[in-house]
């Protein structure tokens, strides 16, 4: 459905990660090698990055395919960062949200992307709207499943949950409500990367030096790329990667009544 990538490391041009590699995200927009669902990611793209001394990331997003944006390669050649998150999109359903539906979504220090699809959207998650404050629903950037999953994650983050807990709990909650959903989530705050492998491919690469890349698929044939097992939570810094198994939601979770809205 989509391809995404996040990186923490030494400062380098965005294009060195997204455009220059032989199978980088730029090429994955029309020729992904390991995409299980869909073939072309031409329904929008985006990149978010952090500038030194500013915890709030910048974003560049467009509704069309990345290869049709004549400015992007030039921008990526000169903009440098120590942390980024980027995605190319294959929309689950056609919509009118244009670039607002393209990842990364953002709030405060966080950038977020969802690779996958929520089964039975939107009816399957209708009862979960009651778990969100009205302000979270009204401030959603788009009306697609990814934006709603982001709203669920963001409510947990703002409630004080750690990034890993917020992603893990959201995946279990959505998977219980909509069995068969694909929920590969990717989150960064500029200092750490948190991700889930749930129904689609996820890989990571460490080194050389203090550098970690997490991506839907490898952008080259470096043998150091490691595949993340399905149903796994990944948490990473520039020097360490931790993998934690995620459990399938129990029948009790699936049948639990909706939670009361947050005050």
C-alpha positions as CSV (number, residue, x, y, z in Angstrom):
1,X,0.0,0.0,0.0
2,X,2.9,2.4,0.8
3,X,6.6,2.5,1.4
4,X,8.2,4.5,4.1
5,X,11.6,5.1,5.7
6,X,13.0,6.8,8.8
7,X,16.7,7.5,9.6
8,X,18.8,8.8,12.5
9,X,22.4,9.5,11.9
10,X,25.0,12.1,11.0
11,X,23.9,15.1,9.0
12,X,23.5,14.4,5.3
13,X,21.4,15.5,2.3
14,X,17.9,14.0,2.1
15,X,18.6,12.8,-1.4
16,X,21.4,10.6,-0.2
17,X,18.8,8.4,1.5
18,X,15.8,8.9,-0.7
19,X,17.0,9.5,-4.3
20,X,20.5,8.3,-4.7
21,X,20.3,4.7,-3.6
22,X,19.6,2.2,-6.5
23,X,16.4,1.1,-4.9
24,X,15.6,4.2,-2.8
25,X,12.2,5.5,-1.8
26,X,12.2,7.5,-5.0
27,X,12.4,4.4,-7.1
28,X,10.1,2.4,-4.8
29,X,7.3,4.8,-5.9
30,X,7.1,3.0,-9.2
31,X,9.3,-0.2,-8.8
32,X,9.2,-1.5,-5.2
33,X,10.9,-4.9,-4.8
34,X,9.2,-6.3,-1.7
35,X,5.8,-4.7,-1.7
36,X,3.1,-7.3,-1.0
37,X,0.0,-5.2,-1.7
38,X,-0.3,-2.8,-4.7
39,X,2.4,-2.1,-7.3
40,X,2.7,1.7,-7.8
41,X,2.9,4.3,-5.1
42,X,1.7,7.3,-7.0
43,X,-1.0,8.8,-4.8
44,X,1.2,11.3,-2.9
45,X,4.5,11.5,-1.0
46,X,6.0,13.4,1.8
47,X,9.2,13.9,3.8
48,X,9.7,15.4,7.2
49,X,13.0,16.4,8.7
50,X,14.6,18.1,11.7
51,X,16.9,21.2,11.7
52,X,19.5,21.5,14.4
53,X,18.2,23.4,17.4
54,X,14.5,23.1,16.4
55,X,12.5,20.2,17.8
56,X,9.6,20.8,15.5
57,X,10.1,19.1,12.1
58,X,9.5,20.7,8.7
59,X,7.5,18.8,6.0
60,X,7.2,18.8,2.3
61,X,4.2,16.9,0.9
62,X,2.4,16.6,-2.4
63,X,-0.6,14.8,-3.7
64,X,1.0,13.4,-6.9
65,X,3.8,11.0,-7.5
66,X,7.2,11.8,-6.3
67,X,8.7,11.5,-9.8
68,X,6.4,14.1,-11.2
69,X,7.6,16.8,-8.7
70,X,10.3,18.6,-10.6
71,X,11.4,20.5,-7.4
72,X,11.9,17.5,-5.1
73,X,15.2,16.2,-6.3
74,X,16.7,19.7,-6.2
75,X,15.3,20.2,-2.7
76,X,16.6,16.8,-1.5
77,X,20.1,17.6,-2.9
78,X,20.7,20.6,-0.7
79,X,18.5,20.1,2.4
80,X,20.5,18.4,5.1
81,X,19.3,16.7,8.4
82,X,20.3,14.3,11.1
83,X,16.8,12.8,11.2
84,X,14.0,12.3,8.7
85,X,10.8,10.3,7.9
86,X,9.6,9.9,4.4
87,X,6.8,8.0,2.6
88,X,5.3,7.3,-0.8
89,X,1.6,6.5,-0.9
90,X,-0.7,4.0,-2.7
91,X,-4.1,5.1,-1.5
92,X,-6.5,2.4,-0.1
93,X,-9.5,4.4,-1.3
94,X,-9.8,7.4,-3.6
95,X,-10.4,10.6,-1.7
96,X,-10.4,14.4,-1.9
97,X,-7.9,15.1,0.8
98,X,-5.0,15.6,-1.6
99,X,-1.6,16.2,0.1
100,X,-3.2,16.3,3.5
101,X,-3.6,12.5,3.2
102,X,0.1,12.0,2.5
103,X,2.5,11.0,5.3
104,X,4.2,12.1,7.3
105,X,1.6,13.3,9.7
106,X,3.0,15.6,12.3
107,X,2.3,17.1,15.8
108,X,4.8,18.7,18.1
109,X,8.1,16.8,17.8
110,X,6.6,13.7,16.1
111,X,6.4,12.5,12.5
112,X,4.2,9.5,11.7
113,X,3.5,7.2,8.8
114,X,1.2,4.1,8.3
115,X,2.0,1.5,5.7
116,X,-1.0,-0.8,5.4
117,X,-4.8,-0.6,5.5
118,X,-7.6,-0.9,8.1
119,X,-10.0,-3.7,7.1
120,X,-13.6,-2.6,6.8
121,X,-12.7,1.1,7.1
122,X,-14.5,3.3,8.2
123,X,-17.2,1.3,9.9
124,X,-14.9,-1.1,11.6
125,X,-13.4,1.6,13.7
126,X,-16.6,3.7,14.2
127,X,-16.9,2.8,17.9
128,X,-13.3,4.0,18.5
129,X,-14.3,7.6,17.8
130,X,-15.6,7.6,21.4
131,X,-12.1,7.0,22.8
132,X,-10.8,10.3,21.3
133,X,-11.4,13.9,22.6
134,X,-13.5,15.9,20.1
135,X,-10.5,18.2,19.5
136,X,-8.5,15.2,18.2
137,X,-11.2,14.3,15.7
138,X,-11.8,17.8,14.6
139,X,-8.1,18.4,14.0
140,X,-7.5,15.3,11.8
141,X,-5.6,16.4,8.7
142,X,-7.4,13.9,6.5
143,X,-10.4,11.5,6.6
144,X,-8.5,8.3,5.7
145,X,-7.7,5.3,7.9
146,X,-4.0,6.4,8.4
147,X,-5.0,9.8,9.7
148,X,-7.4,8.1,12.2
149,X,-4.8,5.6,13.4
150,X,-2.5,8.6,13.9
151,X,-5.1,10.3,16.0
152,X,-5.3,7.2,18.2
153,X,-1.5,7.2,18.6
154,X,-1.3,10.9,19.2
155,X,-4.0,10.8,21.9
156,X,-1.9,8.2,23.8
157,X,1.3,10.2,23.3
158,X,-0.3,13.4,24.6
159,X,-1.7,11.3,27.5
160,X,1.9,10.5,28.6
161,X,2.5,7.1,27.0
162,X,6.0,6.3,25.7
163,X,6.3,6.0,21.9
164,X,6.5,2.2,22.0
165,X,3.6,1.8,24.3
166,X,1.5,4.2,22.2
167,X,2.2,2.2,19.0
168,X,1.8,-1.2,20.5
169,X,-1.5,-0.4,22.2
170,X,-2.9,1.2,19.1
171,X,-2.0,-1.7,16.9
172,X,-3.7,-4.2,19.3
173,X,-6.8,-2.0,19.6
174,X,-7.2,-1.5,15.8
175,X,-6.4,-5.2,15.1
176,X,-9.1,-6.3,17.6
177,X,-11.7,-4.0,16.0
178,X,-10.7,-4.7,12.4
179,X,-9.1,-8.2,12.1
180,X,-7.0,-8.6,9.0
181,X,-5.7,-5.0,9.1
182,X,-2.1,-4.3,8.1
183,X,-0.6,-1.9,10.6
184,X,3.0,-1.1,9.9
185,X,3.4,2.1,11.8
186,X,6.5,4.4,11.8
187,X,7.2,7.2,14.3
188,X,10.1,9.4,15.1
189,X,10.8,12.4,17.4
190,X,14.1,13.2,15.8
191,X,16.1,11.2,18.5
192,X,14.4,7.8,18.4
193,X,12.5,5.7,15.9
194,X,9.6,3.4,16.9
195,X,7.9,1.1,14.4
196,X,5.6,-1.9,14.1
197,X,5.7,-4.8,11.7
198,X,2.1,-6.0,11.4
199,X,1.1,-7.5,8.1
200,X,3.8,-6.0,5.8
201,X,7.6,-5.9,5.4
202,X,9.9,-3.9,7.6
203,X,13.7,-3.9,7.6
204,X,16.5,-2.0,9.5
205,X,20.1,-1.1,8.9
206,X,22.7,0.0,11.5
207,X,26.0,1.7,10.8
208,X,28.5,2.7,9.7
209,X,28.9,4.7,12.9
210,X,25.9,6.0,14.9
211,X,23.3,5.6,12.2
212,X,20.0,3.6,12.0
213,X,17.6,3.3,9.1
214,X,14.2,1.7,9.4
215,X,12.4,1.1,6.1
216,X,9.6,-0.9,4.4
217,X,12.3,-2.5,2.3
218,X,16.1,-2.2,1.7
219,X,17.2,0.7,-0.6
220,X,20.3,-1.3,-1.7
221,X,21.8,-4.8,-1.4
222,X,24.0,-4.1,1.6
223,X,24.1,-7.5,3.5
224,X,23.7,-5.8,6.8
225,X,20.0,-5.2,6.3
226,X,17.9,-7.2,8.8
227,X,14.3,-8.1,8.3
228,X,11.9,-7.5,11.3
229,X,9.7,-10.5,12.0
230,X,5.9,-9.9,11.6
231,X,4.0,-8.8,14.8
232,X,7.1,-7.0,16.2
233,X,7.7,-3.7,17.9
234,X,10.9,-2.0,17.0
235,X,12.5,0.8,19.0
236,X,15.8,2.3,17.9
237,X,18.3,5.1,18.6
238,X,21.3,6.0,16.5
239,X,23.3,3.1,18.0
240,X,20.8,0.5,19.2
241,X,17.8,-1.5,17.9
242,X,15.4,-3.5,20.2
243,X,12.8,-5.9,18.9
244,X,9.9,-6.9,21.0
245,X,7.2,-9.4,20.0
246,X,3.6,-8.1,19.8
247,X,0.8,-10.4,20.8
248,X,-2.4,-11.0,18.9
249,X,-5.4,-9.2,20.5
250,X,-7.3,-11.6,22.7
251,X,-11.1,-12.2,22.3
252,X,-11.7,-10.1,25.4
253,X,-10.0,-7.1,23.8
254,X,-12.0,-7.5,20.7
255,X,-15.3,-7.6,22.6
256,X,-14.5,-5.0,25.1
257,X,-17.0,-2.0,25.2
258,X,-15.8,1.4,24.0
259,X,-13.8,3.4,26.5
260,X,-15.1,6.7,27.8
261,X,-13.8,9.8,26.0
262,X,-10.7,11.4,27.6
263,X,-11.6,14.5,29.7
